[in-house]
Amino acid sequence: MEREVLALVNRQRMLHHLSSLRPDARLHRAAFLHCREMAAHRYLGHNSPDGRDFAQRAEAQGYRWQRIGENVALLVLNGKPGNLGRRVLFGSDHLDRLRSFAGRQGLPLPRTWSDVGQGWDDSDWNQWQRLAGGRGGWMGSAGHRKNILLPGITDIGVGYCAVRERGGRTRHYFAAEFAAPASGASR
């Protein structure tokens, strides 16, 4: 799951002529532990119940940063989850919905998932968010999209945690830490 989100993020960066992000074990651990914490306390947010934020959680794992951001997401689903990475990034795991939207907007039609977003700008993603009823995924959210497309960041850590509830529902928590190390910081 985490590798899928990383691949989708890097594809969006490539479509915007930005360098791919390298997975960093410290950021991964910070993201994963935050997902576990959100699941245990049943919340979604950037600040932990003890008041720590994502920068402090990354530092606690030994990552010294000069620039850092975080995306979080929660999907509550019944039954089989489908393609969660695509749902988190695009708000849908149905390529035909994104193709239909692109066609109506006069955008290039995505032939595969790798093509989703090719030729799209911020206003297209914002329109997708509106048409998707607020469920346009990280790319359909201006703040989340900004973190994914931050120039100057080099590292990423993606975390995922799922908790099954009574009645067959599952809560799927995601966190992604986007960062650039401080000058002189070790990799």
Residue frames as a rotation matrix with the C-alpha (Angstrom) as fourth column:
MET 1
0.568 0.823 0.000 0.00
0.823 -0.568 0.000 0.00
0.000 0.000 -1.000 0.00
GLU 2
0.531 -0.426 -0.732 2.71
0.144 -0.806 0.574 2.45
-0.835 -0.410 -0.367 1.00
ARG 3
-0.589 -0.767 0.255 4.75
0.346 0.046 0.937 1.69
-0.731 0.640 0.238 -2.15
GLU 4
-0.129 0.629 0.767 1.65
0.989 0.020 0.150 2.29
0.079 0.777 -0.624 -4.29
VAL 5
0.831 0.422 -0.363 1.10
0.482 -0.871 0.091 5.74
-0.278 -0.251 -0.927 -2.75
LEU 6
0.067 -0.898 -0.435 4.80
0.052 -0.432 0.900 6.55
-0.996 -0.082 0.018 -3.22
ALA 7
-0.632 -0.301 0.714 4.64
0.665 0.262 0.699 5.54
-0.398 0.917 0.035 -6.90
LEU 8
0.302 0.834 0.461 1.48
0.940 -0.341 0.001 7.63
0.158 0.434 -0.887 -7.47
VAL 9
0.738 -0.108 -0.666 3.02
0.230 -0.888 0.399 10.66
-0.635 -0.447 -0.630 -5.76
ASN 10
-0.291 -0.949 -0.125 6.20
0.116 -0.164 0.980 10.38
-0.950 0.271 0.158 -7.80
ARG 11
-0.374 0.236 0.897 4.22
0.922 0.197 0.333 10.04
-0.098 0.952 -0.291 -11.03
GLN 12
0.741 0.671 0.019 2.37
0.671 -0.740 -0.044 13.29
-0.015 0.045 -0.999 -10.24
ARG 13
0.422 -0.682 -0.598 5.71
0.008 -0.656 0.754 14.98
-0.907 -0.323 -0.272 -9.51
MET 14
-0.550 -0.648 0.527 7.07
0.504 0.246 0.828 13.75
-0.666 0.721 0.191 -12.83
LEU 15
0.089 0.686 0.722 4.02
0.991 -0.130 0.001 15.10
0.095 0.716 -0.692 -14.69
HIS 16
0.967 0.234 -0.097 4.84
0.249 -0.950 0.189 18.49
-0.048 -0.207 -0.977 -13.13
HIS 17
0.508 -0.841 0.188 8.55
0.143 -0.133 -0.981 18.26
0.849 0.525 0.053 -14.04
LEU 18
0.468 -0.347 0.812 9.67
-0.872 -0.331 0.361 17.76
0.143 -0.877 -0.458 -10.44
SER 19
-0.525 -0.749 -0.404 12.19
-0.623 0.662 -0.417 15.22
0.580 0.033 -0.814 -9.18
SER 20
0.332 0.580 -0.744 11.03
0.067 0.772 0.632 11.95
0.941 -0.260 0.218 -7.66
LEU 21
0.382 -0.125 0.916 11.06
-0.890 -0.317 0.328 11.62
0.249 -0.940 -0.232 -3.90
ARG 22
-0.438 -0.598 -0.671 13.27
-0.263 0.799 -0.541 9.06
0.860 -0.061 -0.507 -2.16
PRO 23
0.700 0.643 -0.310 11.77
0.086 0.356 0.931 6.92
0.709 -0.678 0.194 0.57
ASP 24
-0.388 -0.769 0.508 13.33
-0.520 -0.272 -0.810 7.68
0.761 -0.578 -0.294 3.94
ALA 25
-0.311 0.232 -0.922 13.05
0.504 0.863 0.047 5.10
0.806 -0.450 -0.385 6.73
ARG 26
-0.888 -0.046 -0.458 12.83
0.437 -0.399 -0.806 7.75
-0.146 -0.916 0.374 9.47
LEU 27
-0.718 0.670 -0.187 10.00
-0.693 -0.714 0.104 9.59
-0.064 0.204 0.977 7.73
HIS 28
-0.298 0.598 -0.744 8.28
-0.239 0.708 0.664 6.26
0.924 0.376 -0.068 7.03
ARG 29
-0.564 0.046 -0.825 8.42
0.707 0.543 -0.453 5.39
0.427 -0.838 -0.339 10.72
ALA 30
-0.930 0.247 -0.270 7.08
-0.041 -0.805 -0.592 8.80
-0.364 -0.540 0.759 11.71
ALA 31
-0.506 0.772 -0.385 4.20
-0.798 -0.251 0.548 8.42
0.326 0.585 0.743 9.22
PHE 32
-0.305 0.367 -0.879 3.44
0.082 0.929 0.360 4.84
0.949 0.038 -0.313 10.23
LEU 33
-0.756 -0.014 -0.654 3.46
0.646 0.141 -0.750 5.61
0.103 -0.990 -0.097 13.95
HIS 34
-0.849 0.499 -0.173 1.16
-0.445 -0.853 -0.272 8.57
-0.284 -0.154 0.947 13.34
CYS 35
-0.328 0.741 -0.586 -1.27
-0.588 0.325 0.741 6.30
0.740 0.587 0.329 11.46
ARG 36
-0.412 0.124 -0.903 -1.23
0.527 0.840 -0.125 3.85
0.743 -0.528 -0.412 14.35
GLU 37
-0.916 0.038 -0.400 -1.81
0.328 -0.505 -0.798 6.67
-0.232 -0.862 0.450 16.80
MET 38
-0.660 0.723 -0.204 -4.73
-0.747 -0.606 0.273 8.08
0.074 0.333 0.940 14.77
ALA 39
-0.234 0.570 -0.788 -6.24
-0.211 0.761 0.613 4.59
0.949 0.310 -0.058 14.56
ALA 40
-0.600 -0.077 -0.796 -5.83
0.660 0.514 -0.548 3.95
0.452 -0.854 -0.258 18.30
HIS 41
-0.779 0.252 -0.574 -7.40
0.299 -0.655 -0.694 7.28
-0.551 -0.713 0.434 19.25
ARG 42
-0.087 0.802 0.591 -9.92
0.969 0.205 -0.136 7.35
-0.230 0.561 -0.795 16.37
TYR 43
0.515 0.214 -0.830 -9.05
0.085 -0.976 -0.200 10.78
-0.853 0.033 -0.521 15.00
LEU 44
0.345 -0.452 0.822 -7.68
0.928 0.037 -0.370 12.37
0.137 0.891 0.432 11.87
GLY 45
0.999 -0.011 -0.048 -5.29
-0.003 -0.987 0.160 15.27
-0.049 -0.160 -0.986 12.21
HIS 46
0.431 -0.896 0.105 -1.78
0.029 -0.102 -0.994 16.61
0.902 0.431 -0.018 12.04
ASN 47
-0.274 -0.505 0.819 -1.34
-0.804 -0.347 -0.483 17.08
0.528 -0.790 -0.311 15.78
SER 48
-0.503 0.001 -0.865 -1.02
0.292 0.941 -0.169 14.15
0.814 -0.337 -0.473 18.15
PRO 49
0.591 0.779 -0.209 -3.15
0.436 -0.090 0.896 14.03
0.679 -0.620 -0.393 21.29
ASP 50
0.349 -0.532 -0.772 -0.03
0.880 -0.096 0.465 15.01
-0.321 -0.842 0.434 23.27
GLY 51
0.747 0.074 -0.661 0.37
0.016 -0.995 -0.094 18.15
-0.665 0.060 -0.744 21.12
ARG 52
-0.367 -0.926 0.089 3.26
0.102 0.055 0.993 17.02
-0.925 0.373 0.074 18.88
ASP 53
0.587 0.495 -0.640 3.07
-0.581 -0.293 -0.759 17.99
-0.564 0.818 0.116 15.22
PHE 54
0.981 -0.147 0.124 4.49
0.193 0.735 -0.650 16.22
0.005 0.662 0.750 12.16
ALA 55
0.429 -0.879 0.209 7.80
-0.400 -0.392 -0.829 18.11
0.810 0.271 -0.519 12.34
GLN 56
0.033 -0.384 0.923 8.32
-0.999 0.024 0.046 17.01
-0.039 -0.923 -0.382 15.94
ARG 57
0.753 0.274 0.598 7.39
-0.294 0.953 -0.066 13.42
-0.588 -0.126 0.799 15.09
ALA 58
0.863 -0.503 -0.054 9.94
0.103 0.280 -0.955 13.38
0.495 0.818 0.293 12.25
GLU 59
0.130 -0.837 0.532 12.61
-0.729 -0.444 -0.521 14.83
0.672 -0.320 -0.668 14.57
ALA 60
0.358 0.078 0.931 11.80
-0.839 0.466 0.283 12.17
-0.411 -0.882 0.232 17.16
GLN 61
0.921 -0.027 0.390 12.74
0.170 0.926 -0.337 9.58
-0.352 0.376 0.857 14.51
GLY 62
0.085 -0.994 -0.061 16.08
0.482 -0.013 0.876 11.32
-0.872 -0.104 0.478 13.91
TYR 63
0.084 -0.020 0.996 15.18
0.979 -0.184 -0.087 13.28
0.185 0.983 0.004 10.76
ARG 64
-0.267 -0.222 -0.938 16.64
0.402 -0.910 0.101 16.80
-0.876 -0.350 0.332 10.76
TRP 65
0.138 0.485 0.863 14.74
0.987 0.009 -0.163 18.88
-0.087 0.874 -0.477 8.22
GLN 66
-0.894 -0.299 -0.333 14.86
0.256 -0.952 0.167 22.28
-0.367 0.064 0.928 6.55
ARG 67
-0.515 0.802 -0.301 11.43
-0.847 -0.423 0.320 21.92
0.130 0.420 0.898 4.90
ILE 68
-0.977 0.208 0.038 8.63
0.192 0.949 -0.250 19.56
-0.089 -0.237 -0.967 5.87
GLY 69
-0.394 0.917 -0.051 4.93
-0.909 -0.381 0.171 18.96
0.137 0.114 0.984 5.21
GLU 70
-0.909 0.149 0.389 2.37
-0.009 0.927 -0.374 16.26
-0.417 -0.344 -0.842 5.91
ASN 71
-0.342 0.872 -0.350 -0.74
-0.762 -0.040 0.646 14.82
0.549 0.487 0.679 4.28
VAL 72
-0.875 0.187 0.447 -3.19
-0.167 0.749 -0.641 12.63
-0.455 -0.635 -0.624 6.20
ALA 73
-0.399 0.799 -0.450 -6.29
-0.752 -0.003 0.660 10.79
0.525 0.601 0.602 5.05
LEU 74
-0.717 0.309 0.625 -8.97
-0.276 0.698 -0.661 8.50
-0.640 -0.646 -0.415 6.43
LEU 75
-0.467 0.628 -0.622 -11.15
-0.675 0.202 0.710 6.23
0.572 0.751 0.329 4.33
VAL 76
-0.546 0.411 0.730 -13.98
-0.488 0.552 -0.675 4.36
-0.681 -0.725 -0.101 6.06
LEU 77
-0.393 0.291 -0.872 -15.13
-0.855 0.232 0.463 1.53
0.337 0.928 0.158 3.81
ASN 78
0.383 0.553 0.740 -17.34
-0.650 0.730 -0.209 -1.53
-0.656 -0.401 0.640 3.91
GLY 79
0.926 0.073 0.371 -16.10
0.138 0.848 -0.512 -4.80
-0.352 0.525 0.775 2.44
LYS 80
0.230 -0.883 0.408 -13.14
0.948 0.298 0.110 -5.05
-0.219 0.362 0.906 0.10
PRO 81
0.180 -0.188 -0.965 -11.18
0.309 -0.921 0.237 -1.81
-0.934 -0.341 -0.108 -0.08
GLY 82
0.922 0.091 0.376 -10.31
0.386 -0.205 -0.899 -1.75
-0.005 0.975 -0.224 -3.79
ASN 83
0.076 -0.932 0.354 -7.35
0.805 -0.152 -0.574 0.34
0.589 0.329 0.738 -4.83
LEU 84
0.617 0.242 -0.749 -6.79
0.746 -0.483 0.458 2.43
-0.251 -0.842 -0.478 -1.72
GLY 85
-0.400 -0.856 -0.327 -3.74
0.637 -0.516 0.573 4.27
-0.659 0.021 0.751 -3.01
ARG 86
-0.730 0.193 0.655 -5.71
0.543 -0.418 0.728 5.56
0.414 0.888 0.201 -5.99
ARG 87
0.378 0.922 -0.084 -8.62
0.757 -0.256 0.601 6.55
0.533 -0.291 -0.795 -3.76
VAL 88
0.339 -0.321 -0.884 -6.31
0.735 -0.497 0.462 8.50
-0.588 -0.806 0.068 -1.45
LEU 89
-0.663 -0.732 -0.154 -4.52
0.470 -0.568 0.676 10.30
-0.582 0.376 0.721 -4.28
PHE 90
-0.957 0.246 0.155 -7.40
0.040 -0.418 0.908 10.84
0.288 0.875 0.390 -6.72
GLY 91
-0.566 0.790 0.236 -10.57
-0.702 -0.312 -0.640 10.33
-0.432 -0.528 0.731 -4.68
SER 92
0.628 0.764 -0.150 -11.61
-0.725 0.503 -0.471 7.41
-0.285 0.405 0.869 -6.89
ASP 93
-0.431 -0.728 0.533 -10.38
-0.309 0.674 0.671 4.02
-0.848 0.125 -0.516 -7.99
HIS 94
0.380 0.616 0.690 -12.53
0.597 0.407 -0.692 4.15
-0.707 0.674 -0.213 -11.15
LEU 95
-0.677 -0.735 -0.047 -10.47
0.396 -0.417 0.818 5.27
-0.621 0.535 0.573 -14.12
ASP 96
-0.378 0.599 0.706 -13.65
0.864 -0.047 0.501 5.69
0.333 0.799 -0.500 -16.19
ARG 97
0.637 0.605 -0.478 -14.84
0.746 -0.641 0.183 8.48
-0.196 -0.473 -0.859 -13.82
LEU 98
0.064 -0.712 -0.700 -11.58
0.177 -0.682 0.710 10.36
-0.982 -0.170 0.083 -14.23
ARG 99
-0.783 -0.281 0.554 -11.66
0.558 0.073 0.826 9.78
-0.273 0.957 0.100 -18.01
SER 100
0.115 0.923 0.367 -15.22
0.961 -0.197 0.194 11.11
0.251 0.331 -0.910 -18.18
PHE 101
0.627 0.046 -0.778 -14.25
0.452 -0.834 0.316 14.20
-0.634 -0.550 -0.544 -16.17
ALA 102
-0.418 -0.878 -0.232 -11.20
0.220 -0.346 0.912 14.81
-0.881 0.331 0.338 -18.39
GLY 103
-0.597 0.248 0.763 -13.34
0.802 0.143 0.581 14.49
0.035 0.958 -0.284 -21.51
ARG 104
0.502 0.865 -0.017 -15.92
0.861 -0.497 0.112 16.98
0.088 -0.071 -0.994 -20.24
GLN 105
0.582 -0.356 -0.731 -13.14
0.208 -0.804 0.557 19.43
-0.786 -0.477 -0.394 -19.32
GLY 106
0.962 -0.243 -0.126 -11.38
-0.183 -0.231 -0.956 19.07
0.203 0.942 -0.267 -22.66
LEU 107
0.275 -0.888 0.369 -8.31
-0.845 -0.041 0.533 17.57
-0.458 -0.459 -0.762 -20.97
PRO 108
-0.421 -0.471 -0.776 -6.16
-0.759 0.650 0.017 14.73
0.496 0.596 -0.631 -22.30
LEU 109
0.700 0.714 0.009 -7.93
-0.630 0.611 0.478 11.43
0.336 -0.341 0.878 -21.65
PRO 110
-0.182 -0.786 0.591 -5.94
-0.920 0.348 0.179 9.16
-0.346 -0.511 -0.787 -19.34
ARG 111
0.142 0.156 -0.978 -5.36
-0.653 0.757 0.026 5.78
0.744 0.635 0.209 -20.98
THR 112
0.036 -0.221 -0.975 -3.90
0.586 0.795 -0.158 4.30
0.810 -0.565 0.159 -17.79
TRP 113
0.795 0.232 -0.561 -3.57
0.607 -0.325 0.725 5.35
-0.014 -0.917 -0.399 -14.16
SER 114
-0.182 -0.951 -0.251 -0.12
0.857 -0.278 0.434 6.74
-0.482 -0.136 0.865 -14.98
ASP 115
-0.597 -0.014 0.802 -1.77
0.634 -0.622 0.460 9.28
0.492 0.783 0.380 -17.29
VAL 116
0.482 0.840 -0.250 -4.20
0.824 -0.338 0.454 10.67
0.297 -0.425 -0.855 -14.71
GLY 117
0.590 -0.183 -0.786 -3.38
0.400 -0.780 0.482 14.35
-0.701 -0.599 -0.387 -14.23
GLN 118
-0.497 -0.778 0.383 -1.33
0.736 -0.145 0.661 14.74
-0.459 0.611 0.645 -17.39
GLY 119
-0.639 0.196 0.744 -2.12
0.482 -0.651 0.586 18.20
0.599 0.733 0.322 -18.73
TRP 120
0.509 0.825 -0.245 -4.16
0.701 -0.231 0.675 19.11
0.500 -0.515 -0.696 -15.63
ASP 121
-0.539 -0.620 0.570 -3.44
0.063 -0.705 -0.706 22.29
0.840 -0.345 0.419 -13.70
ASP 122
-0.985 0.101 -0.141 -4.60
0.139 -0.030 -0.990 23.44
-0.104 -0.994 0.015 -10.27
SER 123
-0.488 0.860 -0.148 -7.94
-0.829 -0.510 -0.230 24.73
-0.273 0.011 0.962 -11.56
ASP 124
-0.111 0.422 -0.900 -8.68
-0.590 0.701 0.402 21.32
0.800 0.575 0.171 -13.14
TRP 125
-0.684 -0.182 -0.706 -7.92
0.380 0.738 -0.558 19.52
0.623 -0.650 -0.435 -9.89
ASN 126
-0.922 0.387 -0.027 -10.03
-0.197 -0.528 -0.826 22.04
-0.334 -0.756 0.563 -7.97
GLN 127
-0.222 0.863 -0.454 -12.93
-0.957 -0.105 0.270 21.42
0.185 0.494 0.849 -10.37
TRP 128
-0.293 0.055 -0.955 -12.51
-0.087 0.993 0.084 17.66
0.952 0.108 -0.286 -9.89
GLN 129
-0.955 -0.084 -0.285 -12.70
0.273 0.133 -0.953 18.22
0.118 -0.988 -0.104 -6.12
ARG 130
-0.637 0.768 -0.065 -15.97
-0.683 -0.601 -0.416 20.18
-0.359 -0.220 0.907 -6.50
LEU 131
-0.022 0.653 -0.757 -17.53
-0.861 0.372 0.346 17.61
0.508 0.660 0.554 -8.83
ALA 132
-0.398 -0.200 -0.895 -16.42
0.133 0.953 -0.272 14.77
0.908 -0.227 -0.352 -6.57
GLY 133
0.642 0.761 0.097 -18.31
0.050 -0.167 0.985 16.36
0.765 -0.627 -0.145 -3.68
GLY 134
0.572 -0.487 0.660 -15.16
-0.812 -0.450 0.372 17.13
0.115 -0.749 -0.653 -1.71
ARG 135
0.603 -0.331 0.726 -13.75
-0.126 0.859 0.496 13.65
-0.788 -0.391 0.476 -2.24
GLY 136
0.922 -0.257 -0.291 -11.18
-0.326 -0.108 -0.939 14.44
0.210 0.960 -0.183 -4.89
GLY 137
0.669 -0.693 -0.271 -8.29
0.725 0.688 0.033 12.91
0.163 -0.218 0.962 -2.99
TRP 138
0.174 -0.710 -0.682 -5.00
0.606 -0.469 0.643 14.55
-0.776 -0.525 0.348 -2.16
MET 139
-0.753 -0.472 0.459 -4.55
0.645 -0.386 0.660 15.83
-0.134 0.793 0.595 -5.72
GLY 140
-0.092 0.826 0.557 -8.03
0.655 -0.371 0.658 17.34
0.750 0.425 -0.507 -5.60
SER 141
0.798 0.273 -0.537 -7.23
0.598 -0.463 0.654 19.28
-0.070 -0.844 -0.532 -2.44
ALA 142
0.757 -0.489 0.434 -5.15
-0.106 -0.747 -0.657 22.43
0.645 0.451 -0.617 -2.84
GLY 143
0.509 -0.575 0.641 -3.21
-0.857 -0.270 0.438 22.03
-0.079 -0.772 -0.631 0.42
HIS 144
0.534 -0.285 0.796 -2.50
-0.023 0.936 0.351 18.33
-0.845 -0.206 0.493 -0.04
ARG 145
0.838 -0.196 0.509 -1.57
0.540 0.172 -0.824 18.87
0.074 0.965 0.250 -3.70
LYS 146
0.746 -0.577 0.333 0.82
-0.513 -0.816 -0.265 21.66
0.424 0.027 -0.905 -2.68
ASN 147
0.397 -0.605 0.690 2.68
-0.657 0.337 0.674 19.25
-0.641 -0.721 -0.264 -0.37
ILE 148
0.601 -0.125 0.790 2.94
0.428 0.885 -0.185 16.60
-0.675 0.449 0.585 -3.11
LEU 149
0.639 -0.266 0.722 4.26
0.698 -0.193 -0.690 19.13
0.323 0.944 0.062 -5.61
LEU 150
0.881 -0.372 -0.292 6.58
-0.093 -0.742 0.664 21.10
-0.464 -0.558 -0.688 -3.31
PRO 151
0.652 -0.757 -0.042 9.77
0.004 0.058 -0.998 21.96
0.758 0.651 0.041 -5.16
GLY 152
-0.047 -0.815 0.577 12.94
-0.725 -0.369 -0.581 21.41
0.687 -0.446 -0.574 -3.20
ILE 153
0.398 0.137 0.907 11.79
-0.791 0.552 0.264 18.42
-0.464 -0.823 0.328 -1.20
THR 154
-0.288 -0.651 -0.703 13.69
-0.876 0.475 -0.081 15.19
0.386 0.592 -0.707 -1.71
ASP 155
-0.973 -0.180 -0.145 12.41
-0.088 0.868 -0.489 12.65
0.214 -0.463 -0.860 0.82
ILE 156
-0.036 0.996 0.083 9.14
-0.799 -0.079 0.596 10.97
0.600 -0.045 0.798 1.67
GLY 157
-0.994 -0.062 0.086 7.75
-0.100 0.813 -0.574 8.57
-0.034 -0.579 -0.815 4.23
VAL 158
-0.235 0.956 -0.175 4.34
-0.695 -0.040 0.718 6.98
0.679 0.290 0.674 3.72
GLY 159
-0.951 -0.003 0.309 2.44
-0.246 0.612 -0.752 5.23
-0.187 -0.791 -0.583 6.50
TYR 160
-0.216 0.907 -0.361 -0.73
-0.607 0.165 0.778 3.14
0.765 0.387 0.515 6.43
CYS 161
-0.983 0.029 0.181 -2.78
-0.130 0.586 -0.800 1.43
-0.129 -0.810 -0.572 9.12
ALA 162
-0.346 0.912 -0.221 -6.19
-0.406 0.067 0.912 -0.27
0.846 0.405 0.347 8.96
VAL 163
-0.915 0.181 0.362 -8.60
-0.303 0.286 -0.909 -1.04
-0.268 -0.941 -0.207 11.80
ARG 164
-0.634 0.727 -0.264 -11.56
0.193 0.479 0.856 -3.34
0.749 0.492 -0.444 11.31
GLU 165
-0.740 0.479 0.472 -14.77
-0.670 -0.457 -0.586 -2.34
-0.065 -0.750 0.658 13.08
ARG 166
-0.555 0.665 0.499 -17.94
0.255 0.707 -0.659 -4.16
-0.792 -0.239 -0.562 13.89
GLY 167
0.476 0.853 -0.212 -20.37
-0.026 -0.227 -0.974 -4.44
-0.879 0.469 -0.085 11.02
GLY 168
0.460 -0.327 0.826 -17.65
0.818 0.517 -0.251 -5.04
-0.345 0.791 0.505 8.43
ARG 169
0.961 -0.154 0.231 -16.39
-0.034 -0.890 -0.454 -1.46
0.275 0.429 -0.860 8.15
THR 170
0.262 -0.938 -0.226 -12.68
0.960 0.231 0.156 -0.77
-0.094 -0.258 0.962 8.06
ARG 171
0.941 -0.091 -0.326 -10.98
-0.058 -0.992 0.108 2.52
-0.333 -0.082 -0.939 8.87
HIS 172
0.421 -0.811 0.407 -7.95
0.897 0.305 -0.320 3.08
0.135 0.500 0.855 6.61
TYR 173
0.831 -0.219 -0.511 -5.49
0.055 -0.882 0.468 5.71
-0.553 -0.418 -0.721 7.87
PHE 174
0.448 -0.711 0.542 -2.76
0.828 0.101 -0.552 7.25
0.338 0.696 0.633 5.70
ALA 175
0.783 -0.313 -0.537 0.01
-0.007 -0.869 0.496 9.72
-0.622 -0.384 -0.682 6.41
ALA 176
0.506 -0.691 0.516 2.74
0.796 0.145 -0.587 11.02
0.331 0.708 0.623 4.12
GLU 177
0.569 -0.468 -0.677 5.69
0.247 -0.688 0.683 13.08
-0.785 -0.555 -0.276 5.31
PHE 178
0.696 -0.346 0.629 7.36
0.602 -0.195 -0.774 15.26
0.390 0.918 0.072 2.64
ALA 179
0.825 -0.421 -0.378 10.73
0.102 -0.548 0.831 16.76
-0.556 -0.723 -0.409 3.56
ALA 180
0.567 -0.815 0.122 14.14
0.040 -0.121 -0.992 18.07
0.823 0.567 -0.036 2.64
PRO 181
0.467 -0.422 -0.777 16.94
0.871 0.370 0.323 17.40
0.152 -0.828 0.540 5.08
ALA 182
0.914 -0.252 -0.316 18.74
-0.085 -0.884 0.460 20.18
-0.396 -0.394 -0.829 6.92
SER 183
0.579 -0.788 -0.211 22.13
-0.510 -0.149 -0.847 21.13
0.636 0.598 -0.488 5.51
GLY 184
-0.417 -0.889 0.188 24.71
-0.767 0.234 -0.597 18.70
0.487 -0.393 -0.780 6.72
ALA 185
0.229 0.551 0.802 22.11
-0.850 0.515 -0.111 16.23
-0.474 -0.657 0.587 8.02
SER 186
-0.811 -0.553 0.193 22.95
-0.425 0.782 0.455 12.57
-0.403 0.287 -0.869 7.46
ARG 187
-0.166 0.724 -0.669 20.86
-0.882 0.195 0.429 10.43
0.441 0.662 0.607 5.16
